Amino acid sequence: MHKTGNWHGDRYYYGLHYDLHASEQDTELGTRCGADELIPMLEVMAPDFVQTDCKGHPGYTSWFSTVKDASVPPGLTHDALAQWRAATRQLGLPLHCHYSGIWDKAAGAKHPEWCVVTADGSMGGAPFGQNAGAPTSEKMCPRGPYLDQLMIPQMIELIARYGVDGFWIDGDLWAVEPCYCARCRAAWTAQTGLAEPPVEVSDPNWPRWWNFTRESFNAFVTRYCEAVHAHKTGVLVCSNWLQTFKNPGEPTVPTDWISGDNTFVWGVDGSRCEARFLSTRGKPWDIMLWHSYCSNGHGNPRSPATPKPPEMLMQEAAVLLAFGGNVQVYEHPPVRDGRLIAWRQRCLGAVGAFVKARRAICQHTETVPQIAVLHSEHHLFSAVRGKTLFWDVDVAPVRGAVFALLENSYGVDILDEWALRPRLAEFPLVVVPEQDRMSDDMVQALKAYVEDGGNLLLTGSALGDRFGEAFLGFRGQRVEAHKAYAVPVADGDVLLFSSAWGLGETTTAESLGVIGAGCCLDDRLLPHPCAVCRCVGKGRVVYVPAALFTDFDYNRYPLTRQWIGELVARVLPDPAIRVQAPVCVDVALRRRGATMFIHLVNRASGIPNVPNAGAIAEMPPVGPVTASIRMAGLPGGVSARLEPGEVEWTFTEGRLHIRLDKVRLHAAIVIDMESPNLCRTPCREKENVEHRNIERRVQNETNA
């Protein structure tokens, strides 16, 4: 894969993100973060890089900015940023600034003409995404003067005065709203020839207007990236959530790395998707984990934030590390003076030790292709019906596919059209979850992929028309809206709800069962297949004429998951690698050279599954896990790494059979696929020389 990003180097693997979002009322900022206080606390946590408070959404700086339109708290007495720079420089750590981009309340108050204008011409009062009640006048127009008159000058000031090493721009993609100012209207008309932009999401031109907004924002980010890079080579720039799971497509905006701050609670599912998508972008990446959480809604006074148990952060981190990502943790102590709190830093130090212990296993690996889930940018962007670039993006069918496949113990990657088309032939199976607005080129590429021996699982009633009766062997008769029909599962059935159920009949395909009116009793069966399977050329396709994966994302029914597993077994009956694990264990198949890694992440919570219990404090070990791998000859060795575990293996009739007794949190099975072991008796814990050499190098760098 072509690499386009930049990072500080392999050693910078675990980060601290600290921000306070300075406000007009702040007077204590910087009074407790001198080097004598910061350095001991940073040494306890031992981060590899640091991102610190600079300018948050209120628009006020935590340093004495001299840029003309800067907003500095009037009661500010200490320069916190200077102290963080001194401490990090003494420790040899890169320092990034947390800087709020599009969202700047103080700039909006000073310069209403810089702001986003709503469709009715006002600049305030519109509810916004997850920040309901935040007025539109707090959001900057990406085509306005804000970038040249405040943001870029302050970024240059920070580089010149403090020698900062990078910027993590917050309040950017997820804060963008369509703007109806004169600048945006003129650009819209020049680009489209249309006199007026749409004002309602139901307007046929709304997707075009939404994409115009997206392109305006991309140009905004490109300009500040280019300005920073031109001013000083080596200063890195990241825009929070840009080029992540909800923003697919070729990553052309010249950011240096990709990052986003995960949800504060129940974040594992989000990381499961982000890791499998970000690892296909060709840039360094991380996900920021919140140190604190609350169980009943962020900002709820009855649920004050409290630090997560270290095991909870370790579990969230393991999902990311398995795919080669970096990790940073957002620390936000309940004090405003800039201090770090010793006991909290000790917890983060334990998390850091967990993260760094996995570097030799996880870093610089690539996927072992098994199942690709298509996350089409053309589908996502061609019919969007929302007003934000982040919160209103519908990824439910892709999430549902990923969760169902992982819980059937498959290796899964998420690829958009840009990433998948050049790599189609690498994947034994491609899953297309209700991506009915994918490009025509993608449809043709998938048909050719099957003809050449690939396997395809399609879901969604509209895909029947996109792929056609001749390819699917299924003739549609009618579509029923918002219906739940029963589908057969082993010796039972489960109700599957779909916003559009395609009722039809088989022509040249094999029916995989029929639907039932409420349940699959003989006298309630309907003459319509729930799924069909057809051989096409050298490959095969399975088609489900309903929103199967949207349903699974919403309901997560075990019987639905089981049926999905049965469908995958039909379309991929003899995979080269087959892992069998408890449902709570995610599998990640990775490799480095001739070494294969089977990562196993235990998602068990250890507590009752109730809505107001967000903590994960005790993960019960689960197992066993077995794996069967088709190989040409004996492996050089098989070992269990990262945590204690007994691994046994045998090689018979061209397949390697492995059994690991248990997984506590994050284990890996390491297999030397190249050097033959002439001993034909079962082996345990044979050392992998290549892996050990990497471990020694990592340890030497850490000691240095």
C-alpha positions in Angstrom: 0.0 0.0 0.0 1.3 3.5 -0.9 2.2 5.4 2.3 1.3 9.1 2.3 1.6 10.2 6.0 4.3 11.1 8.4 5.0 10.3 12.1 7.8 10.9 14.6 9.1 7.3 14.4 8.4 3.8 15.6 9.3 4.5 19.3 6.4 7.0 19.6 3.6 4.5 20.3 1.7 5.6 23.4 0.5 9.2 24.0 -1.1 11.5 26.5 -3.7 14.0 25.4 -4.5 16.7 27.9 -6.9 19.5 27.3 -9.0 21.9 29.3 -10.8 24.0 26.6 -9.8 27.4 28.2 -12.6 29.8 28.8 -13.0 33.5 29.5 -13.5 32.8 33.2 -10.2 30.8 33.7 -7.7 32.3 36.1 -5.8 29.2 37.4 -4.6 27.8 34.1 -0.9 27.0 34.3 -0.4 27.6 38.0 0.3 24.0 38.8 2.2 22.7 35.7 5.8 23.8 36.2 8.5 21.4 35.1 9.0 20.3 38.8 5.4 19.1 38.9 4.9 17.9 35.3 8.1 15.9 34.9 7.6 13.4 37.8 4.0 12.9 36.7 4.9 12.3 33.0 7.6 9.9 34.2 5.0 7.9 36.1 2.8 7.5 33.0 5.8 7.3 30.6 4.0 8.5 27.4 6.0 8.6 24.1 4.3 11.8 22.9 2.1 14.5 24.5 -0.7 16.6 23.2 -1.6 19.5 25.5 -4.2 22.3 25.9 -3.9 25.2 23.4 -7.3 26.5 22.2 -10.6 24.7 22.7 -14.1 25.2 21.5 -14.7 28.4 23.6 -11.9 30.0 21.4 -9.7 31.2 24.3 -6.0 30.3 24.4 -4.1 28.9 27.3 -1.0 30.9 26.2 -0.5 34.6 25.6 -1.2 34.8 21.9 -0.3 38.0 20.3 -2.2 37.4 17.0 -4.5 40.4 16.4 -7.8 38.5 16.7 -6.7 36.2 19.5 -8.9 35.7 22.6 -6.9 35.3 25.8 -8.6 34.8 29.2 -8.4 38.3 30.9 -7.4 36.6 34.2 -4.7 34.4 32.8 -1.4 34.8 34.7 0.7 31.8 33.6 1.8 30.4 30.3 0.8 26.8 30.6 2.1 25.9 27.1 5.6 27.2 27.8 5.8 25.0 30.9 4.6 21.9 29.0 7.1 22.7 26.3 9.9 22.9 28.8 8.9 19.6 30.5 8.5 17.7 27.3 11.8 19.0 25.9 13.6 17.9 29.0 12.1 14.4 28.6 12.7 14.3 24.9 9.0 14.0 24.0 7.3 15.5 21.0 4.7 18.1 21.9 1.5 18.6 20.0 -1.2 21.3 20.5 -4.9 20.6 20.9 -6.4 23.3 18.8 -10.1 23.8 18.0 -10.6 24.6 14.3 -14.0 25.1 12.8 -15.6 25.5 16.3 -14.5 28.8 17.9 -17.1 30.6 20.0 -14.9 33.7 20.8 -14.0 34.3 17.2 -17.7 34.1 16.3 -18.5 36.7 19.0 -15.9 39.1 17.7 -16.5 38.4 14.0 -20.0 37.3 13.1 -19.0 37.8 9.4 -16.7 34.8 9.8 -19.5 32.5 10.9 -21.6 29.9 9.2 -25.0 31.3 8.1 -28.1 29.2 8.4 -30.6 28.7 5.6 -32.8 31.5 7.1 -29.9 33.9 7.1 -29.4 33.8 10.9 -26.2 33.0 12.7 -27.4 31.5 15.9 -29.7 29.1 17.7 -29.6 26.0 15.5 -29.2 22.7 17.4 -26.2 20.8 16.3 -25.4 17.1 16.3 -24.4 15.9 19.7 -23.9 19.4 20.9 -27.6 20.4 20.8 -28.1 24.1 21.7 -24.6 25.2 20.5 -25.4 28.2 18.3 -24.3 28.2 14.7 -22.4 31.5 15.4 -19.8 29.4 17.1 -18.9 27.6 13.9 -16.6 29.1 11.3 -17.4 29.1 7.6 -14.6 27.1 5.9 -14.5 29.7 3.1 -14.3 32.7 5.4 -11.5 34.9 6.7 -11.1 32.9 10.0 -8.4 30.6 8.5 -6.1 33.4 7.2 -6.7 35.9 10.0 -6.6 33.7 13.1 -6.1 30.0 12.7 -3.0 29.9 10.5 -1.3 32.9 12.2 -1.8 31.2 15.6 -0.4 27.9 14.3 2.7 29.7 13.0 3.0 31.6 16.3 3.0 28.3 18.2 5.7 26.8 16.0 7.8 29.9 16.1 7.5 30.7 19.9 7.3 27.2 21.4 8.7 24.9 18.7 5.7 22.6 18.9 6.0 19.4 16.9 2.4 18.9 15.8 -1.3 19.9 15.9 -4.3 17.8 16.7 -7.2 19.9 15.3 -10.4 19.3 17.2 -13.9 20.6 16.5 -13.3 20.3 12.8 -15.1 17.6 10.6 -17.7 16.9 13.2 -18.5 20.6 13.8 -19.0 21.5 10.1 -22.5 22.6 9.0 -23.8 23.7 5.6 -23.2 27.5 5.2 -25.5 29.9 3.2 -23.2 32.9 3.4 -22.6 35.0 0.2 -19.2 33.3 -0.3 -20.6 29.8 -0.2 -23.7 30.7 -2.3 -21.5 32.2 -5.0 -19.1 29.2 -5.0 -22.1 26.8 -5.2 -23.6 28.6 -8.2 -20.2 28.8 -10.0 -19.7 25.0 -9.4 -23.3 23.8 -10.2 -25.0 26.5 -12.2 -27.9 26.4 -9.7 -29.0 29.8 -8.4 -29.9 28.6 -4.9 -28.6 25.8 -2.7 -31.2 23.5 -1.2 -32.5 24.2 2.3 -34.3 20.9 3.1 -32.7 17.5 3.4 -35.6 16.1 1.3 -34.5 18.3 -1.7 -33.1 16.1 -4.6 -30.1 18.3 -4.7 -29.3 17.9 -1.0 -26.6 15.2 -1.5 -24.9 17.5 -3.9 -25.0 20.4 -1.4 -23.8 18.2 1.4 -20.8 17.1 -0.8 -20.2 20.7 -1.7 -19.9 21.4 2.1 -17.5 18.4 2.4 -15.3 19.6 -0.4 -15.2 23.1 1.2 -14.1 21.6 4.4 -11.4 19.4 2.7 -10.0 22.5 1.0 -10.0 24.3 4.4 -7.9 21.5 6.0 -5.6 21.3 3.0 -4.8 25.0 3.3 -3.8 24.9 7.0 -1.8 21.7 6.4 0.1 23.3 3.5 0.7 26.4 5.5 2.2 24.5 8.5 4.3 22.3 6.2 5.6 25.3 4.3 6.5 27.1 7.4 8.5 24.2 9.0 9.1 20.8 7.6 8.4 18.0 10.1 5.6 19.6 12.1 2.7 17.2 11.9 -1.0 17.9 11.4 -4.1 15.9 12.1 -7.7 16.8 11.8 -9.9 15.0 14.3 -12.0 12.2 12.6 -11.0 13.2 9.1 -10.4 10.1 6.9 -11.8 7.8 9.5 -14.7 5.3 9.3 -17.4 7.9 8.8 -15.3 9.7 6.2 -14.3 7.1 3.6 -12.8 7.7 0.2 -9.3 8.4 -1.1 -7.4 10.3 1.7 -6.2 13.1 -0.5 -6.1 15.9 2.2 -2.5 16.1 3.2 -2.7 15.4 6.9 0.2 13.6 8.4 -1.6 11.0 10.5 -5.2 10.0 11.3 -6.9 10.2 14.7 -10.2 10.5 16.4 -11.3 10.5 20.1 -13.4 7.4 20.8 -16.7 7.6 22.6 -16.3 8.0 26.4 -18.2 4.8 27.2 -19.0 1.5 25.3 -16.3 2.4 22.9 -15.1 -1.1 22.0 -17.5 -1.4 19.1 -16.4 1.9 17.6 -12.8 0.8 17.8 -13.5 -2.5 16.2 -14.6 -0.7 13.1 -12.1 2.1 13.2 -9.1 -0.3 13.5 -10.2 -2.4 10.5 -10.8 0.7 8.4 -7.9 3.0 9.4 -5.3 0.2 8.8 -6.2 0.5 5.0 -5.6 4.3 4.7 -1.8 4.2 4.1 -1.1 6.7 7.0 0.0 6.4 10.6 -3.0 6.4 12.9 -4.3 6.2 16.4 -7.5 6.4 18.3 -7.7 8.5 21.4 -9.3 6.7 24.4 -11.1 8.7 27.1 -9.6 8.1 30.5 -12.9 9.0 32.2 -16.4 7.7 31.6 -19.9 8.0 32.9 -22.8 5.6 32.6 -25.8 7.7 31.9 -24.9 10.3 29.4 -22.0 12.8 29.2 -22.7 15.9 31.3 -25.4 14.2 33.4 -25.0 15.7 36.9 -26.2 12.4 38.4 -23.4 10.6 36.6 -20.3 12.5 37.3 -17.3 11.4 35.2 -14.9 8.9 36.9 -11.7 7.3 35.6 -12.0 4.0 33.8 -10.4 1.0 35.4 -7.1 0.2 33.7 -8.4 -3.1 32.3 -11.1 -1.2 30.5 -8.6 1.0 28.7 -6.4 -2.0 28.0 -9.3 -3.8 26.3 -10.1 -0.7 24.2 -6.4 -0.4 23.3 -6.0 -4.1 22.4 -8.6 -3.8 19.6 -6.4 -1.0 18.0 -3.0 -2.5 18.7 -3.9 -5.7 17.0 -4.2 -3.8 13.7 -0.9 -1.9 14.1 -2.3 1.4 15.4 -0.9 3.7 18.0 -2.8 4.6 21.2 -3.3 7.8 23.1 -5.4 8.5 26.2 -7.4 11.7 26.9 -6.8 12.8 30.5 -9.1 15.5 31.8 -8.6 15.9 35.6 -11.4 17.7 37.5 -9.1 20.7 38.2 -8.4 23.7 36.1 -4.8 24.6 37.2 -3.0 22.3 34.8 -1.8 19.7 37.3 -1.6 15.9 36.7 -2.8 13.7 39.5 -0.5 11.0 40.8 -2.9 8.1 41.2 -4.4 8.7 37.8 -1.0 8.8 36.2 -0.1 5.5 37.8 -3.2 3.9 36.2 -2.2 5.4 32.8 1.3 4.0 33.4 -0.1 0.5 33.8 -2.0 1.0 30.6 1.2 2.2 28.9 3.1 -0.9 30.0 0.4 -3.0 28.5 0.5 -1.1 25.2 4.3 -1.1 24.9 4.6 -4.8 25.7 2.6 -5.4 22.5 4.7 -3.2 20.1 7.0 -6.0 18.9 4.0 -8.2 18.0 1.7 -5.5 16.6 3.8 -2.9 14.9 4.4 -3.0 11.1 2.1 -5.8 10.4 -0.4 -6.2 7.5 -3.6 -8.1 7.2 -3.9 -11.7 6.2 -6.9 -11.2 3.8 -9.9 -13.3 4.6 -13.2 -11.2 4.5 -13.4 -7.7 3.1 -16.5 -5.7 4.0 -17.2 -3.0 1.4 -17.8 0.5 2.9 -18.6 2.3 -0.3 -17.9 6.1 -0.3 -20.1 6.4 -3.4 -23.0 4.8 -1.5 -22.4 6.9 1.6 -22.1 10.2 -0.1 -24.6 9.9 -3.0 -27.9 10.0 -1.0 -27.0 11.5 2.4 -30.0 13.0 4.3 -28.5 14.9 7.1 -26.9 18.3 8.0 -23.6 17.3 9.4 -20.5 15.7 7.9 -20.1 13.3 10.8 -23.1 12.7 13.1 -25.6 12.1 10.2 -23.5 9.5 8.3 -25.2 6.1 8.3 -22.7 3.3 8.8 -25.1 0.8 10.4 -25.0 -1.9 7.7 -21.2 -1.9 7.7 -21.1 -2.1 11.5 -23.6 -4.9 11.5 -21.6 -6.9 9.0 -18.4 -6.4 10.9 -19.9 -7.4 14.2 -21.6 -10.5 12.9 -18.6 -11.7 11.1 -16.2 -11.1 14.0 -18.6 -12.9 16.3 -18.4 -15.9 13.9 -14.6 -15.8 14.4 -13.5 -14.6 11.0 -10.8 -12.2 10.1 -12.4 -9.0 8.8 -11.1 -5.8 7.1 -13.2 -2.8 6.1 -12.3 -1.2 2.7 -13.9 1.5 0.7 -14.0 1.4 -3.1 -10.7 3.3 -3.3 -8.9 0.7 -1.2 -10.7 -2.5 -2.3 -10.7 -2.4 -6.1 -6.9 -2.8 -6.4 -6.9 -5.6 -3.8 -10.1 -7.5 -4.7 -8.3 -10.7 -5.8 -6.5 -10.9 -2.4 -9.8 -11.6 -0.4 -11.4 -15.0 -0.5 -14.8 -13.4 0.4 -16.2 -9.9 -0.1 -19.3 -8.8 1.8 -21.5 -6.0 0.5 -23.8 -4.9 3.3 -26.7 -2.9 1.7 -24.4 -0.7 -0.3 -26.9 -0.3 -3.1 -25.6 3.1 -4.3 -22.0 1.9 -4.9 -20.5 3.0 -8.2 -21.2 1.1 -11.5 -17.5 0.4 -11.8 -17.6 -1.3 -8.4 -20.5 -3.5 -9.5 -18.6 -4.6 -12.6 -15.4 -5.2 -10.6 -17.3 -7.4 -8.2 -18.9 -9.4 -11.0 -15.5 -10.0 -12.6 -14.1 -10.9 -9.2 -16.7 -13.7 -8.8 -16.1 -14.9 -12.4 -12.4 -15.3 -11.6 -13.1 -17.4 -8.5 -14.0 -14.9 -5.8 -16.9 -15.3 -3.3 -19.5 -12.6 -2.7 -22.2 -12.1 -0.1 -24.7 -9.4 -1.0 -27.6 -8.1 1.2 -30.3 -5.6 0.5 -33.3 -5.6 -1.7 -32.0 -2.9 -4.1 -28.9 -4.9 -4.9 -31.1 -7.3 -6.8 -31.5 -4.7 -9.5 -27.9 -3.5 -9.3 -26.5 -7.0 -10.0 -29.4 -8.4 -12.1 -31.3 -11.7 -12.4 -28.7 -13.3 -14.8 -26.0 -12.9 -12.2 -27.9 -13.7 -9.0 -30.4 -16.3 -10.3 -33.1 -14.4 -8.4 -36.1 -12.7 -10.0 -37.7 -9.9 -7.9 -41.5 -9.7 -7.9 -42.3 -6.9 -5.4 -40.8 -5.1 -2.4 -42.6 -4.8 0.9 -41.6 -1.9 3.2 -41.0 -2.2 6.9 -41.7 -5.9 7.4 -40.3 -8.6 9.6 -40.2 -12.1 8.2 -38.8 -15.2 9.8 -35.8 -16.9 8.3 -34.7 -20.5 9.1 -31.8 -21.0 11.4 -30.5 -24.6 12.0 -33.6 -26.2 13.6 -35.3 -22.9 14.5 -36.0 -19.4 13.1 -35.5 -15.8 13.8 -37.5 -12.7 12.8 -35.5 -10.3 10.5 -36.8 -6.8 10.1 -36.0 -4.8 6.9 -37.1 -1.4 5.7 -37.4 -3.1 2.3 -37.9 -6.8 1.8 -37.4 -8.1 -1.7 -39.9 -10.9 -2.4 -39.2 -13.0 -5.4 -38.3 -16.4 -6.8 -35.3 -18.3 -7.8 -34.5 -18.9 -11.5 -31.0 -20.4 -11.8 -30.0 -20.1 -8.2 -30.4 -22.5 -5.3 -32.8 -21.4 -2.6 -31.4 -21.4 0.9 -34.8 -21.6 2.5 -38.0 -19.6 2.4 -39.4 -16.9 4.7 -42.2 -17.3 7.2 -45.0 -15.1 8.1 -44.1 -14.6 11.8 -42.4 -18.0 12.2 -41.3 -20.8 9.9 -44.1 -23.2 10.7 -45.1 -25.3 7.7 -48.5 -23.6 7.3 -47.0 -20.1 7.6 -44.2 -20.5 5.0 -44.3 -18.1 2.0 -43.1 -18.9 -1.5 -40.2 -16.5 -1.4 -36.5 -17.3 -0.7 -34.8 -15.7 2.3 -31.5 -16.2 0.5 -30.1 -17.7 -2.7 -26.8 -19.1 -3.8 -25.4 -19.4 -7.3 -22.2 -20.5 -8.9 -20.9 -17.9 -11.3 -17.8 -18.8 -13.3 -15.2 -20.0 -10.9 -16.8 -18.4 -7.9 -20.1 -18.1 -6.1 -22.5 -15.5 -4.8 -25.1 -15.6 -2.0 -27.8 -13.0 -2.0 -30.2 -11.9 0.8 -33.0 -9.6 -0.5 -33.3 -7.7 2.9 -31.3 -5.3 5.1 -29.8 -8.2 7.1 -26.8 -6.3 8.5 -28.7 -3.2 9.4 -31.0 -5.4 11.4 -28.1 -7.1 13.2 -26.5 -3.8 14.1 -29.8 -2.7 15.7 -30.8 -5.9 17.4 -27.7 -8.1 17.8 -29.8 -11.3 18.1 -27.7 -14.5 18.6 -29.9 -16.4 16.1 -29.4 -13.8 13.5 -25.6 -14.0 14.0 -25.9 -17.8 13.7 -27.8 -17.5 10.4 -25.1 -15.2 9.1 -22.5 -17.8 10.0 -24.5 -20.4 8.1 -24.6 -18.1 5.0 -20.9 -17.4 5.2 -20.2 -21.2 5.4 -22.2 -21.7 2.2 -20.3 -19.0 0.3 -16.9 -19.8 1.8 -17.0 -23.5 2.7 -13.3 -24.3 3.1 -11.3 -21.2 4.2 -7.6 -21.4 4.3 -7.7 -20.3 7.9 -10.6 -21.1 10.3 -10.6 -20.0 13.9 -13.2 -21.1 16.4 -13.5 -19.0 19.4 -16.1 -17.8 22.0 -18.4 -15.1 20.6 -16.8 -12.5 22.9 -13.3 -13.1 21.3 -12.4 -11.0 18.2 -10.0 -12.4 15.8 -7.4 -10.4 13.8 -5.2 -12.2 11.3 -1.9 -10.3 10.7 1.5 -11.1 9.2 5.0 -9.7 9.0 7.1 -11.4 6.5 6.9 -15.1 7.0 5.4 -14.8 10.5 1.6 -14.9 11.0 -0.1 -13.5 14.1 -3.6 -14.6 15.2 -4.6 -11.9 17.6 -7.4 -12.7 20.1 -9.1 -9.9 22.0 -11.5 -10.8 24.8 -14.5 -8.3 24.8 -16.2 -9.9 27.8 -17.3 -7.3 30.4 -17.3 -9.4 33.6 -20.4 -7.5 34.8 -24.1 -7.9 34.2 -25.1 -6.5 30.8 -27.4 -3.6 31.9 -27.8 -0.2 30.3 -26.3 1.9 33.1 -23.2 -0.3 33.7 -20.5 1.1 31.5 -17.4 -0.1 33.4 -15.3 -3.1 32.4 -13.3 -3.9 35.4 -12.8 -7.6 35.4 -12.6 -9.8 32.3 -13.2 -13.5 32.9 -10.8 -15.7 30.9 -12.5 -17.5 28.1 -11.6 -20.4 25.8 -10.5 -22.7 24.4 -9.7 -21.2 20.9 -8.8 -23.5 18.0 -7.4 -22.7 14.6 -7.0 -24.8 11.5 -4.6 -23.4 8.8 -4.0 -24.9 5.4 -0.2 -25.1 4.8 2.2 -26.7 2.4 4.4 -28.1 5.1 5.3 -28.0 8.8 5.6 -24.6 10.4 8.9 -23.5 12.0 7.2 -23.1 15.3 3.9 -22.1 17.1 3.9 -20.1 20.3 1.4 -18.3 22.6 2.5 -14.7 23.3 1.4 -11.5 25.2 -0.2 -13.4 28.1 0.2 -16.8 29.7 -1.5 -19.7 27.9 -0.9 -23.3 26.9 -0.8 -23.8 23.1 -0.7 -27.2 21.4 -0.4 -28.0 17.7 -0.3 -30.8 15.3 0.2 -31.0 11.5 -1.9 -33.5 9.6 -3.0 -33.9 6.0 -1.8 -30.4 4.9 -3.4 -28.5 7.8 -1.9 -27.0 11.0 -4.3 -27.5 14.0 -3.8 -25.2 17.0 -5.4 -25.2 20.4 -5.0 -22.3 22.9 -6.5 -23.0 26.3 -7.7 -19.5 27.2 -7.6 -15.8 26.5 -7.8 -13.4 29.3 -7.6 -10.0 27.6 -5.3 -9.9 24.5 -3.3 -13.0 23.4 -1.6 -13.8 20.2 -0.7 -17.0 18.5 2.6 -16.6 16.6 3.3 -19.0 13.7 6.6 -19.2 11.8 5.2 -20.0 8.3 8.5 -20.5 6.5 11.2 -22.5 8.3 10.2 -26.2 8.3 10.4 -28.1 11.5 11.4 -31.7 10.7 10.1 -33.0 14.0 6.6 -34.5 13.3 5.5 -34.7 17.0 3.2 -32.1 18.6 5.2 -29.1 19.8 4.8 -26.4 22.4 6.2 -22.8 22.5 8.9 -23.1 19.9 10.8 -19.7 19.7 10.3 -17.6 16.6 13.7 -16.1 15.8 12.5 -13.2 13.6 10.0 -12.2 16.3 12.6 -12.3 19.0 15.0 -10.1 17.1 12.3 -7.5 16.7 11.5 -7.7 20.4 15.2 -7.2 21.2 15.3 -4.1 18.9 12.2 -2.7 20.6 13.7 -3.2 24.0 17.0 -1.6 23.1 15.2 1.4 21.7 13.1 1.7 24.9 16.2 1.5 27.1 17.9 4.1 25.0 
